[in-house]
Amino acid sequence: MLKDLIHPTLQSFLPKELVQQPLKEVKANCSDCIMARPHNKKRVHYNPKLKCCTFEPFVPNFSVGYILKNPSLTGISAVQTKIQRREYALPIGMVAPVRFQVEFSKRKVGDFGQKSDWLCPYYDFQEESCGIWPARGSVCTSFYCHSSYGDRGLQFWKNFGDFLHIVEMSLMEEALVELDFSPRQISELLGYMNRTLGTAAEMRSWVIPEAKFKMLWNGYDEDIEGFYLKTLKWVEGLSEAGFYQSIGELGEKALTQALKSLKPLL
């Protein structure tokens, strides 16, 4: 069911007509990558050990809280290391370093799925699987290189991903407002996402300078893990009405579009 692919904290907010659908994707198989040899004989293919995980996703603050609350997730060590090193662990969540974002934005054909130095930090290389699977972000949840339902299936996953993105961004920002971050502060934090250019300092280092890091954290830098847990607690405490108020009209429109594109697959 789609429910099994959705962040556990969000499942109860979503309509049954979405989460209880028994979609079964068999072409895109994480344990036997269809984009790797010998399945894929095309020039552009993935390394079977890396697959489509040569990407560092955004993990919203409440999802980071979920990871920290569930130590059985192997990706928790990467999260804690990023916090300790000031490696773009921000109040909005875990963001890829600007240096990575810029390099990824300039990727060439054949880079994705092949560059081992781009491997997701939350990837469990020993198990060859995602180390934060239940709490992975919208991009990872909705990415399908192939669909058992053809182009209609790919369209659904795009629409579903658009909806999840709005949800995670809306809840992430609302949680920051509840924890006394101003619109200006939130805007500055969002400036660390989707970067195609970086300053000389950002391109030299994988971490944020200590003084800047402290300023961005707005007084919460002494207990960053506790902050992430607070954002999770806030999301968990939402009513259904509060959830839909948070995602707004834009989120509801995206949900309608996802449901509309789901119907032809059933």
Accessible surface in RSA format (square Angstrom, percent):
REM  Atomic radii and reference values for relative SASA: ProtOr
REM  Chains: A
REM  Algorithm: Lee & Richards
REM  Probe-radius: 1.40
REM  Slices: 20
REM RES _ NUM      All-atoms   Total-Side   Main-Chain    Non-polar    All polar
REM                ABS   REL    ABS   REL    ABS   REL    ABS   REL    ABS   REL
RES MET A   1   114.20  59.1  84.83  56.1  29.37  69.9  72.10  61.3  42.10  55.8
RES LEU A   2     1.27   0.7   0.37   0.3   0.90   2.3   1.02   0.7   0.24   0.7
RES LYS A   3    93.94  45.8  93.94  57.6   0.00   0.0  36.29  32.7  57.65  61.4
RES ASP A   4   102.48  71.8  80.13  79.8  22.35  52.8  30.73  72.3  71.75  71.6
RES LEU A   5    39.85  22.2  38.61  27.6   1.24   3.1  39.38  27.7   0.47   1.3
RES ILE A   6     4.77   2.7   0.35   0.3   4.42  10.7   1.21   0.9   3.56   9.7
RES HIS A   7    15.71   8.6   9.69   6.7   6.01  15.4   9.83  10.1   5.88   6.8
RES PRO A   8    52.49  38.3  36.12  32.9  16.37  59.5  36.25  29.9  16.24 100.9
RES THR A   9    17.52  12.5   3.16   3.2  14.36  34.2  10.51  14.1   7.01  10.6
RES LEU A  10     8.85   4.9   8.85   6.3   0.00   0.0   8.85   6.2   0.00   0.0
RES GLN A  11    37.96  21.2  34.08  24.9   3.88   9.2   7.01  14.9  30.94  23.5
RES SER A  12    96.82  81.8  62.25  83.1  34.57  79.6  58.74 125.1  38.08  53.3
RES PHE A  13    14.27   7.1  12.10   7.5   2.17   5.7  12.32   7.5   1.96   5.6
RES LEU A  14    10.62   5.9   0.92   0.7   9.71  24.4   1.27   0.9   9.35  25.2
RES PRO A  15    32.17  23.4  19.79  18.0  12.38  45.0  32.07  26.5   0.10   0.6
RES LYS A  16   149.33  72.8 143.38  88.0   5.94  14.2  86.25  77.6  63.07  67.2
RES GLU A  17   100.65  57.8  90.40  68.4  10.26  24.4  34.59  66.9  66.07  53.9
RES LEU A  18     0.00   0.0   0.00   0.0   0.00   0.0   0.00   0.0   0.00   0.0
RES VAL A  19     8.85   5.8   8.85   8.0   0.00   0.0   8.85   7.7   0.00   0.0
RES GLN A  20    88.67  49.6  80.22  58.6   8.44  20.1  12.56  26.7  76.10  57.7
RES GLN A  21    32.92  18.4  32.92  24.1   0.00   0.0   0.00   0.0  32.92  25.0
RES PRO A  22    95.18  69.4  78.87  71.9  16.31  59.3  80.55  66.5  14.63  90.9
RES LEU A  23    23.45  13.1   5.01   3.6  18.43  46.3   5.30   3.7  18.15  48.8
RES LYS A  24   149.60  73.0 142.34  87.3   7.25  17.3  87.82  79.1  61.77  65.8
RES GLU A  25    31.14  17.9   6.41   4.9  24.73  58.9   6.35  12.3  24.80  20.2
RES VAL A  26    96.23  63.3  75.67  68.5  20.57  49.6  80.69  70.1  15.55  42.2
RES LYS A  27   103.06  50.3  94.37  57.9   8.69  20.7  49.75  44.8  53.31  56.8
RES ALA A  28    25.14  23.1  11.00  17.0  14.15  32.2  13.03  18.3  12.12  32.1
RES ASN A  29    67.72  46.7  59.22  57.2   8.50  20.5  12.77  30.7  54.95  53.1
RES CYS A  30    84.08  63.6  74.46  83.0   9.62  22.6  35.89  90.9  48.19  52.0
RES SER A  31   103.25  87.2  63.70  85.0  39.55  91.1  53.78 114.5  49.46  69.3
RES ASP A  32    77.59  54.4  70.03  69.7   7.56  17.9  20.16  47.4  57.44  57.3
RES CYS A  33    17.57  13.3   9.41  10.5   8.16  19.2   3.22   8.2  14.35  15.5
RES ILE A  34    45.62  26.0  42.65  31.8   2.97   7.2  42.85  30.9   2.77   7.5
RES MET A  35    29.77  15.4  29.77  19.7   0.00   0.0  22.49  19.1   7.28   9.7
RES ALA A  36     1.72   1.6   1.72   2.7   0.00   0.0   1.72   2.4   0.00   0.0
RES ARG A  37   104.07  43.7  92.27  47.0  11.79  28.1  50.17  68.6  53.89  32.7
RES PRO A  38    97.11  70.8  91.12  83.1   5.99  21.8  93.21  77.0   3.90  24.3
RES HIS A  39    94.94  51.9  60.55  42.1  34.39  88.0  46.39  47.8  48.55  56.5
RES ASN A  40    13.47   9.3   9.45   9.1   4.02   9.7   8.38  20.2   5.09   4.9
RES LYS A  41   164.28  80.1 137.74  84.5  26.55  63.2 107.99  97.2  56.29  60.0
RES LYS A  42   155.17  75.7 148.30  91.0   6.87  16.4  99.67  89.7  55.50  59.1
RES ARG A  43   189.64  79.6 165.09  84.2  24.55  58.5  85.42 116.7 104.22  63.2
RES VAL A  44    52.78  34.7  49.44  44.8   3.34   8.0  50.40  43.8   2.38   6.5
RES HIS A  45    43.73  23.9  42.21  29.3   1.52   3.9  25.04  25.8  18.69  21.7
RES TYR A  46    15.70   7.3  15.68   8.9   0.02   0.0   4.66   3.5  11.05  13.6
RES ASN A  47    47.81  33.0  44.74  43.2   3.07   7.4   3.74   9.0  44.08  42.6
RES PRO A  48    73.86  53.8  68.20  62.2   5.65  20.6  68.23  56.3   5.63  35.0
RES LYS A  49   103.94  50.7 103.94  63.8   0.00   0.0  62.87  56.6  41.07  43.7
RES LEU A  50     6.51   3.6   6.51   4.7   0.00   0.0   6.51   4.6   0.00   0.0
RES LYS A  51    15.73   7.7  15.73   9.7   0.00   0.0  11.02   9.9   4.71   5.0
RES CYS A  52    46.59  35.2  36.90  41.2   9.68  22.8   1.01   2.6  45.58  49.1
RES CYS A  53    33.63  25.4  29.32  32.7   4.30  10.1   4.67  11.8  28.96  31.2
RES THR A  54     0.00   0.0   0.00   0.0   0.00   0.0   0.00   0.0   0.00   0.0
RES PHE A  55    50.34  25.2  48.71  30.2   1.63   4.2  48.71  29.5   1.63   4.7
RES GLU A  56    17.36  10.0  13.36  10.1   3.99   9.5   1.30   2.5  16.06  13.1
RES PRO A  57     4.37   3.2   3.84   3.5   0.53   1.9   4.04   3.3   0.33   2.1
RES PHE A  58    30.91  15.5  20.42  12.6  10.49  27.3  20.73  12.6  10.18  29.1
RES VAL A  59     0.40   0.3   0.40   0.4   0.00   0.0   0.40   0.3   0.00   0.0
RES PRO A  60     1.18   0.9   1.18   1.1   0.00   0.0   1.18   1.0   0.00   0.0
RES ASN A  61     0.00   0.0   0.00   0.0   0.00   0.0   0.00   0.0   0.00   0.0
RES PHE A  62     1.22   0.6   1.22   0.8   0.00   0.0   1.22   0.7   0.00   0.0
RES SER A  63     1.89   1.6   1.89   2.5   0.00   0.0   0.00   0.0   1.89   2.6
RES VAL A  64     0.00   0.0   0.00   0.0   0.00   0.0   0.00   0.0   0.00   0.0
RES GLY A  65     0.00   0.0   0.00   N/A   0.00   0.0   0.00   0.0   0.00   0.0
RES TYR A  66    36.94  17.2  36.94  21.0   0.00   0.0  15.92  12.0  21.02  25.9
RES ILE A  67     0.05   0.0   0.05   0.0   0.00   0.0   0.05   0.0   0.00   0.0
RES LEU A  68    19.40  10.8   1.91   1.4  17.49  44.0   1.91   1.3  17.49  47.1
RES LYS A  69   116.89  57.0  95.55  58.6  21.34  50.8  69.45  62.5  47.44  50.5
RES ASN A  70    43.62  30.1  41.14  39.8   2.49   6.0   5.50  13.2  38.12  36.8
RES PRO A  71   101.05  73.6  84.36  76.9  16.69  60.7  84.78  70.0  16.27 101.1
RES SER A  72   104.03  87.9  70.19  93.7  33.84  78.0  58.72 125.0  45.31  63.5
RES LEU A  73    25.81  14.4  23.93  17.1   1.88   4.7  25.69  18.0   0.12   0.3
RES THR A  74    80.22  57.1  59.77  60.6  20.45  48.7  64.90  87.2  15.32  23.2
RES GLY A  75     3.84   4.7   0.00   N/A   3.84   4.7   3.84  10.5   0.00   0.0
RES ILE A  76    22.70  12.9  22.70  16.9   0.00   0.0  22.70  16.3   0.00   0.0
RES SER A  77    67.56  57.1  65.32  87.2   2.24   5.2  44.72  95.2  22.84  32.0
RES ALA A  78    20.42  18.8  12.14  18.7   8.29  18.9  19.99  28.2   0.43   1.1
RES VAL A  79     0.26   0.2   0.26   0.2   0.00   0.0   0.26   0.2   0.00   0.0
RES GLN A  80    57.42  32.1  57.00  41.7   0.43   1.0   6.82  14.5  50.60  38.4
RES THR A  81    62.57  44.5  62.43  63.3   0.14   0.3  38.24  51.4  24.33  36.8
RES LYS A  82     6.09   3.0   6.09   3.7   0.00   0.0   5.93   5.3   0.16   0.2
RES ILE A  83    20.35  11.6  15.94  11.9   4.40  10.6  15.94  11.5   4.40  12.0
RES GLN A  84   140.70  78.7 107.97  78.9  32.74  77.9  46.51  99.0  94.19  71.4
RES ARG A  85   113.65  47.7 103.97  53.0   9.68  23.0  41.60  56.9  72.05  43.7
RES ARG A  86    66.42  27.9  66.42  33.9   0.00   0.0  10.18  13.9  56.24  34.1
RES GLU A  87    23.04  13.2  22.96  17.4   0.08   0.2   0.28   0.5  22.76  18.6
RES TYR A  88     3.78   1.8   3.65   2.1   0.13   0.3   0.17   0.1   3.61   4.5
RES ALA A  89     0.00   0.0   0.00   0.0   0.00   0.0   0.00   0.0   0.00   0.0
RES LEU A  90     0.00   0.0   0.00   0.0   0.00   0.0   0.00   0.0   0.00   0.0
RES PRO A  91     0.00   0.0   0.00   0.0   0.00   0.0   0.00   0.0   0.00   0.0
RES ILE A  92     0.00   0.0   0.00   0.0   0.00   0.0   0.00   0.0   0.00   0.0
RES GLY A  93     0.00   0.0   0.00   N/A   0.00   0.0   0.00   0.0   0.00   0.0
RES MET A  94     0.86   0.4   0.48   0.3   0.38   0.9   0.69   0.6   0.17   0.2
RES VAL A  95     4.61   3.0   3.86   3.5   0.75   1.8   4.04   3.5   0.57   1.5
RES ALA A  96     6.88   6.3   5.16   8.0   1.72   3.9   5.16   7.3   1.72   4.5
RES PRO A  97     0.96   0.7   0.96   0.9   0.00   0.0   0.96   0.8   0.00   0.0
RES VAL A  98     0.12   0.1   0.00   0.0   0.12   0.3   0.00   0.0   0.12   0.3
RES ARG A  99    68.96  29.0  68.62  35.0   0.34   0.8   1.38   1.9  67.59  41.0
RES PHE A 100    10.69   5.4  10.69   6.6   0.00   0.0  10.69   6.5   0.00   0.0
RES GLN A 101    21.38  12.0  15.55  11.4   5.83  13.9  17.65  37.6   3.73   2.8
RES VAL A 102     5.49   3.6   5.49   5.0   0.00   0.0   5.49   4.8   0.00   0.0
RES GLU A 103    63.22  36.3  56.00  42.4   7.22  17.2  28.39  54.9  34.82  28.4
RES PHE A 104    26.71  13.4  26.71  16.5   0.00   0.0  26.71  16.2   0.00   0.0
RES SER A 105    48.99  41.4  16.54  22.1  32.46  74.8  19.96  42.5  29.04  40.7
RES LYS A 106   135.90  66.3 113.78  69.8  22.11  52.7  78.28  70.5  57.62  61.4
RES ARG A 107   115.73  48.6  92.16  47.0  23.57  56.1  13.98  19.1 101.74  61.7
RES LYS A 108   158.78  77.5 149.54  91.8   9.25  22.0  97.61  87.9  61.17  65.2
RES VAL A 109   115.03  75.7  86.26  78.1  28.78  69.3  93.63  81.4  21.40  58.1
RES GLY A 110    26.83  33.1   0.00   N/A  26.83  33.1  16.04  44.0  10.79  24.2
RES ASP A 111    35.23  24.7  34.33  34.2   0.90   2.1   0.90   2.1  34.33  34.2
RES PHE A 112    45.93  23.0  44.62  27.6   1.31   3.4  44.62  27.1   1.31   3.8
RES GLY A 113     0.00   0.0   0.00   N/A   0.00   0.0   0.00   0.0   0.00   0.0
RES GLN A 114    62.80  35.1  49.06  35.9  13.74  32.7  23.36  49.7  39.44  29.9
RES LYS A 115    68.24  33.3  62.81  38.5   5.42  12.9  23.62  21.3  44.61  47.5
RES SER A 116    79.19  66.9  66.76  89.1  12.43  28.6  31.95  68.0  47.24  66.2
RES ASP A 117   109.66  76.8  74.13  73.8  35.53  84.0  49.73 117.0  59.93  59.8
RES TRP A 118    11.31   4.5   9.07   4.4   2.24   5.3   9.83   5.2   1.48   2.4
RES LEU A 119    42.50  23.7  27.24  19.5  15.26  38.4  27.24  19.1  15.26  41.1
RES CYS A 120    17.30  13.1  14.06  15.7   3.24   7.6   3.77   9.6  13.53  14.6
RES PRO A 121    47.26  34.4  22.67  20.7  24.59  89.4  34.24  28.3  13.02  80.9
RES TYR A 122     2.27   1.1   0.60   0.3   1.67   4.3   1.43   1.1   0.83   1.0
RES TYR A 123    21.19   9.9   1.94   1.1  19.26  50.1   3.16   2.4  18.04  22.2
RES ASP A 124    23.45  16.4  15.93  15.9   7.52  17.8  10.16  23.9  13.29  13.3
RES PHE A 125   111.14  55.6 103.68  64.2   7.46  19.4 103.68  62.9   7.46  21.4
RES GLN A 126   164.48  92.0 130.62  95.5  33.86  80.6  46.02  98.0 118.46  89.8
RES GLU A 127   117.64  67.5  96.01  72.6  21.63  51.5  27.90  54.0  89.74  73.3
RES GLU A 128    56.35  32.3  49.87  37.7   6.48  15.4  11.73  22.7  44.61  36.4
RES SER A 129    50.70  42.8  45.46  60.7   5.24  12.1  38.91  82.9  11.78  16.5
RES CYS A 130    40.28  30.5  21.73  24.2  18.54  43.6  11.06  28.0  29.21  31.5
RES GLY A 131     3.46   4.3   0.00   N/A   3.46   4.3   3.09   8.5   0.37   0.8
RES ILE A 132     1.87   1.1   1.87   1.4   0.00   0.0   1.87   1.3   0.00   0.0
RES TRP A 133   106.63  42.8 106.43  51.5   0.20   0.5  92.82  49.5  13.81  22.4
RES PRO A 134    39.43  28.7  32.10  29.3   7.33  26.6  37.70  31.1   1.73  10.8
RES ALA A 135     0.00   0.0   0.00   0.0   0.00   0.0   0.00   0.0   0.00   0.0
RES ARG A 136    16.40   6.9   8.59   4.4   7.81  18.6   3.54   4.8  12.85   7.8
RES GLY A 137     3.01   3.7   0.00   N/A   3.01   3.7   3.01   8.2   0.00   0.0
RES SER A 138     4.81   4.1   1.19   1.6   3.62   8.3   2.78   5.9   2.03   2.8
RES VAL A 139    82.13  54.0  76.30  69.1   5.83  14.0  80.89  70.3   1.24   3.4
RES CYS A 140    50.64  38.3  32.49  36.2  18.15  42.7  14.46  36.6  36.18  39.0
RES THR A 141     9.63   6.9   6.23   6.3   3.40   8.1   0.88   1.2   8.75  13.2
RES SER A 142    16.17  13.7  10.85  14.5   5.33  12.3   0.00   0.0  16.17  22.7
RES PHE A 143    86.34  43.2  68.14  42.2  18.20  47.4  73.27  44.4  13.07  37.4
RES TYR A 144    40.60  19.0  27.53  15.7  13.07  34.0  12.52   9.4  28.07  34.6
RES CYS A 145    40.55  30.7  16.38  18.3  24.17  56.8  11.32  28.7  29.24  31.5
RES HIS A 146    65.48  35.8  64.80  45.0   0.68   1.7  40.84  42.1  24.64  28.7
RES SER A 147     4.28   3.6   0.00   0.0   4.28   9.9   0.00   0.0   4.28   6.0
RES SER A 148    43.48  36.7  13.47  18.0  30.00  69.1  14.17  30.2  29.31  41.1
RES TYR A 149    58.40  27.3  43.99  25.0  14.41  37.5  39.32  29.5  19.09  23.5
RES GLY A 150    35.85  44.2   0.00   N/A  35.85  44.2  33.66  92.4   2.18   4.9
RES ASP A 151   121.34  85.0 110.21 109.7  11.13  26.3  36.97  87.0  84.37  84.1
RES ARG A 152   141.24  59.3 136.16  69.4   5.08  12.1  56.19  76.8  85.05  51.5
RES GLY A 153     0.00   0.0   0.00   N/A   0.00   0.0   0.00   0.0   0.00   0.0
RES LEU A 154    67.08  37.4  61.06  43.7   6.01  15.1  61.36  43.1   5.72  15.4
RES GLN A 155    86.47  48.4  82.78  60.5   3.69   8.8  34.49  73.4  51.97  39.4
RES PHE A 156     0.00   0.0   0.00   0.0   0.00   0.0   0.00   0.0   0.00   0.0
RES TRP A 157     4.72   1.9   4.58   2.2   0.14   0.3   4.53   2.4   0.19   0.3
RES LYS A 158   122.38  59.7 110.53  67.8  11.85  28.2  93.20  83.9  29.18  31.1
RES ASN A 159    10.97   7.6   9.22   8.9   1.76   4.2   1.64   4.0   9.33   9.0
RES PHE A 160     0.00   0.0   0.00   0.0   0.00   0.0   0.00   0.0   0.00   0.0
RES GLY A 161     8.50  10.5   0.00   N/A   8.50  10.5   6.65  18.2   1.86   4.2
RES ASP A 162    63.21  44.3  59.67  59.4   3.54   8.4  20.95  49.3  42.26  42.1
RES PHE A 163     0.00   0.0   0.00   0.0   0.00   0.0   0.00   0.0   0.00   0.0
RES LEU A 164    12.32   6.9  11.02   7.9   1.30   3.3  11.02   7.7   1.30   3.5
RES HIS A 165    80.36  43.9  80.36  55.9   0.00   0.0  50.89  52.4  29.47  34.3
RES ILE A 166    29.11  16.6  26.59  19.8   2.52   6.1  29.11  21.0   0.00   0.0
RES VAL A 167     0.62   0.4   0.62   0.6   0.00   0.0   0.62   0.5   0.00   0.0
RES GLU A 168    13.75   7.9  13.75  10.4   0.00   0.0   3.54   6.8  10.22   8.3
RES MET A 169    29.72  15.4  29.70  19.7   0.02   0.0  29.72  25.3   0.00   0.0
RES SER A 170    22.82  19.3  14.82  19.8   8.00  18.4   9.61  20.5  13.21  18.5
RES LEU A 171     0.00   0.0   0.00   0.0   0.00   0.0   0.00   0.0   0.00   0.0
RES MET A 172     0.00   0.0   0.00   0.0   0.00   0.0   0.00   0.0   0.00   0.0
RES GLU A 173    56.81  32.6  56.81  43.0   0.00   0.0  10.45  20.2  46.36  37.8
RES GLU A 174    66.28  38.1  65.88  49.8   0.41   1.0   2.90   5.6  63.38  51.7
RES ALA A 175     0.23   0.2   0.00   0.0   0.23   0.5   0.08   0.1   0.15   0.4
RES LEU A 176     0.00   0.0   0.00   0.0   0.00   0.0   0.00   0.0   0.00   0.0
RES VAL A 177    81.66  53.7  72.69  65.8   8.97  21.6  72.69  63.2   8.97  24.3
RES GLU A 178   100.43  57.7  75.66  57.2  24.77  59.0   9.80  19.0  90.63  74.0
RES LEU A 179    27.03  15.1  26.66  19.1   0.37   0.9  27.03  19.0   0.00   0.0
RES ASP A 180   116.60  81.7  96.11  95.7  20.49  48.4  32.41  76.3  84.18  84.0
RES PHE A 181     6.52   3.3   0.20   0.1   6.31  16.4   0.58   0.4   5.93  17.0
RES SER A 182    42.77  36.1  36.49  48.7   6.27  14.5  40.72  86.7   2.04   2.9
RES PRO A 183   115.19  83.9 106.27  96.9   8.91  32.4 110.83  91.5   4.35  27.0
RES ARG A 184   160.15  67.2 150.86  76.9   9.29  22.1  85.22 116.5  74.93  45.4
RES GLN A 185    36.89  20.6  35.40  25.9   1.49   3.6  12.30  26.2  24.59  18.7
RES ILE A 186    11.35   6.5  11.35   8.5   0.00   0.0  11.35   8.2   0.00   0.0
RES SER A 187    72.02  60.9  62.41  83.3   9.61  22.1  26.54  56.5  45.48  63.7
RES GLU A 188    55.43  31.8  42.51  32.2  12.92  30.8  35.08  67.9  20.35  16.6
RES LEU A 189     1.26   0.7   1.26   0.9   0.00   0.0   1.26   0.9   0.00   0.0
RES LEU A 190    51.22  28.5  42.56  30.4   8.66  21.8  42.94  30.2   8.28  22.3
RES GLY A 191    38.90  48.0   0.00   N/A  38.90  48.0  33.52  92.0   5.37  12.0
RES TYR A 192    20.57   9.6  20.57  11.7   0.00   0.0  10.36   7.8  10.20  12.6
RES MET A 193    23.87  12.4  14.35   9.5   9.52  22.7  14.39  12.2   9.48  12.6
RES ASN A 194   135.83  93.7 101.44  98.0  34.40  82.8  39.44  94.9  96.39  93.2
RES ARG A 195    53.24  22.4  49.07  25.0   4.16   9.9  19.47  26.6  33.77  20.5
RES THR A 196    81.27  57.8  77.90  79.0   3.37   8.0  52.47  70.5  28.80  43.5
RES LEU A 197   133.97  74.6 131.01  93.7   2.96   7.4 131.59  92.4   2.38   6.4
RES GLY A 198    27.99  34.5   0.00   N/A  27.99  34.5   3.33   9.1  24.66  55.2
RES THR A 199    78.91  56.1  69.46  70.4   9.45  22.5  75.47 101.4   3.44   5.2
RES ALA A 200    71.21  65.5  54.33  83.8  16.88  38.4  62.91  88.6   8.30  22.0
RES ALA A 201    51.61  47.4  45.77  70.6   5.83  13.3  46.51  65.5   5.09  13.5
RES GLU A 202    31.09  17.8  27.87  21.1   3.22   7.7  17.00  32.9  14.09  11.5
RES MET A 203    65.15  33.7  54.30  35.9  10.85  25.8  54.39  46.2  10.76  14.3
RES ARG A 204   173.12  72.7 146.48  74.7  26.64  63.4  74.59 101.9  98.53  59.7
RES SER A 205    39.57  33.4  35.74  47.7   3.84   8.8  30.38  64.7   9.20  12.9
RES TRP A 206    90.85  36.5  88.38  42.8   2.46   5.8  71.65  38.2  19.19  31.1
RES VAL A 207    33.73  22.2  28.68  26.0   5.05  12.2  28.68  24.9   5.05  13.7
RES ILE A 208     4.22   2.4   3.77   2.8   0.45   1.1   4.22   3.0   0.00   0.0
RES PRO A 209    84.91  61.9  77.51  70.7   7.39  26.9  84.78  70.0   0.13   0.8
RES GLU A 210   122.12  70.1 117.40  88.8   4.72  11.2  33.47  64.7  88.65  72.4
RES ALA A 211    82.79  76.1  67.26 103.8  15.52  35.3  74.42 104.8   8.37  22.2
RES LYS A 212    70.21  34.3  65.19  40.0   5.02  11.9  43.19  38.9  27.02  28.8
RES PHE A 213    12.27   6.1  12.27   7.6   0.00   0.0  12.27   7.4   0.00   0.0
RES LYS A 214   113.61  55.4 110.87  68.0   2.74   6.5  86.42  77.8  27.19  29.0
RES MET A 215    94.70  49.0  78.39  51.9  16.31  38.8  73.54  62.5  21.16  28.0
RES LEU A 216     7.81   4.3   2.20   1.6   5.60  14.1   4.82   3.4   2.99   8.0
RES TRP A 217     0.00   0.0   0.00   0.0   0.00   0.0   0.00   0.0   0.00   0.0
RES ASN A 218    50.87  35.1  31.04  30.0  19.83  47.8   8.96  21.6  41.91  40.5
RES GLY A 219    66.65  82.2   0.00   N/A  66.65  82.2  35.07  96.3  31.57  70.7
RES TYR A 220    48.22  22.5  43.97  25.0   4.25  11.1  33.06  24.8  15.16  18.7
RES ASP A 221    33.05  23.2  16.12  16.0  16.93  40.0   3.73   8.8  29.33  29.2
RES GLU A 222   151.29  86.9 119.16  90.1  32.13  76.5  57.93 112.1  93.36  76.2
RES ASP A 223    88.31  61.9  82.45  82.1   5.86  13.9  34.65  81.6  53.66  53.5
RES ILE A 224    12.98   7.4   8.43   6.3   4.55  11.0   8.43   6.1   4.55  12.4
RES GLU A 225    62.52  35.9  61.26  46.3   1.26   3.0  19.64  38.0  42.88  35.0
RES GLY A 226    15.15  18.7   0.00   N/A  15.15  18.7  13.21  36.2   1.94   4.3
RES PHE A 227     1.67   0.8   0.00   0.0   1.67   4.4   0.54   0.3   1.14   3.3
RES TYR A 228     0.00   0.0   0.00   0.0   0.00   0.0   0.00   0.0   0.00   0.0
RES LEU A 229    69.06  38.5  65.18  46.6   3.87   9.7  65.64  46.1   3.42   9.2
RES LYS A 230   106.87  52.1 100.98  62.0   5.89  14.0  60.49  54.4  46.38  49.4
RES THR A 231     0.00   0.0   0.00   0.0   0.00   0.0   0.00   0.0   0.00   0.0
RES LEU A 232     2.50   1.4   2.50   1.8   0.00   0.0   2.50   1.8   0.00   0.0
RES LYS A 233   153.87  75.1 150.40  92.3   3.47   8.3  93.65  84.3  60.22  64.1
RES TRP A 234    57.01  22.9  46.70  22.6  10.31  24.2  43.67  23.3  13.33  21.6
RES VAL A 235     0.00   0.0   0.00   0.0   0.00   0.0   0.00   0.0   0.00   0.0
RES GLU A 236    81.65  46.9  52.72  39.9  28.93  68.9  27.44  53.1  54.21  44.3
RES GLY A 237    65.32  80.6   0.00   N/A  65.32  80.6  34.63  95.0  30.69  68.7
RES LEU A 238    30.89  17.2  16.31  11.7  14.58  36.6  19.23  13.5  11.66  31.4
RES SER A 239    69.43  58.7  55.77  74.4  13.66  31.5  53.51 114.0  15.92  22.3
RES GLU A 240   109.31  62.8 101.67  76.9   7.64  18.2  28.26  54.7  81.05  66.2
RES ALA A 241    77.58  71.3  62.41  96.3  15.17  34.5  70.93  99.9   6.65  17.6
RES GLY A 242    16.34  20.1   0.00   N/A  16.34  20.1  14.80  40.6   1.54   3.5
RES PHE A 243     0.00   0.0   0.00   0.0   0.00   0.0   0.00   0.0   0.00   0.0
RES TYR A 244    42.72  19.9  40.40  23.0   2.32   6.0  34.85  26.2   7.87   9.7
RES GLN A 245   151.92  85.0 127.40  93.1  24.52  58.4  47.43 101.0 104.49  79.2
RES SER A 246    18.44  15.6   4.65   6.2  13.79  31.8   1.98   4.2  16.47  23.1
RES ILE A 247     5.44   3.1   0.00   0.0   5.44  13.1   0.13   0.1   5.31  14.4
RES GLY A 248    26.20  32.3   0.00   N/A  26.20  32.3  26.20  71.9   0.00   0.0
RES GLU A 249   124.23  71.3 110.09  83.3  14.14  33.7  48.92  94.6  75.31  61.5
RES LEU A 250   122.62  68.3 117.70  84.2   4.92  12.4 119.19  83.7   3.43   9.2
RES GLY A 251     0.00   0.0   0.00   N/A   0.00   0.0   0.00   0.0   0.00   0.0
RES GLU A 252    83.10  47.7  81.54  61.7   1.56   3.7  16.63  32.2  66.47  54.3
RES LYS A 253   127.83  62.4 119.97  73.6   7.85  18.7  74.42  67.0  53.41  56.9
RES ALA A 254    15.05  13.8   7.38  11.4   7.67  17.5  14.27  20.1   0.78   2.1
RES LEU A 255    15.09   8.4  15.09  10.8   0.00   0.0  15.09  10.6   0.00   0.0
RES THR A 256    88.16  62.7  86.60  87.8   1.56   3.7  60.99  81.9  27.17  41.1
RES GLN A 257    86.76  48.5  86.50  63.2   0.27   0.6  26.22  55.8  60.54  45.9
RES ALA A 258     0.00   0.0   0.00   0.0   0.00   0.0   0.00   0.0   0.00   0.0
RES LEU A 259    28.53  15.9  27.78  19.9   0.74   1.9  27.78  19.5   0.74   2.0
RES LYS A 260   138.30  67.5 131.04  80.4   7.27  17.3  79.19  71.3  59.11  63.0
RES SER A 261    14.80  12.5   7.07   9.4   7.73  17.8  13.11  27.9   1.68   2.4
RES LEU A 262     2.61   1.5   2.61   1.9   0.00   0.0   2.61   1.8   0.00   0.0
RES LYS A 263   145.89  71.2 134.46  82.5  11.43  27.2  77.06  69.4  68.83  73.3
RES PRO A 264    68.37  49.8  43.39  39.5  24.99  90.8  56.51  46.7  11.86  73.7
RES LEU A 265    16.43   9.1   0.09   0.1  16.33  41.1   2.03   1.4  14.39  38.7
RES LEU A 266   115.03  64.1  49.22  35.2  65.81 165.4  80.87  56.8  34.16  91.9
END  Absolute sums over single chains surface
CHAIN  1 A    13473.1      11131.7       2341.4       7508.9       5964.2
END  Absolute sums over all chains
TOTAL         13473.1      11131.7       2341.4       7508.9       5964.2
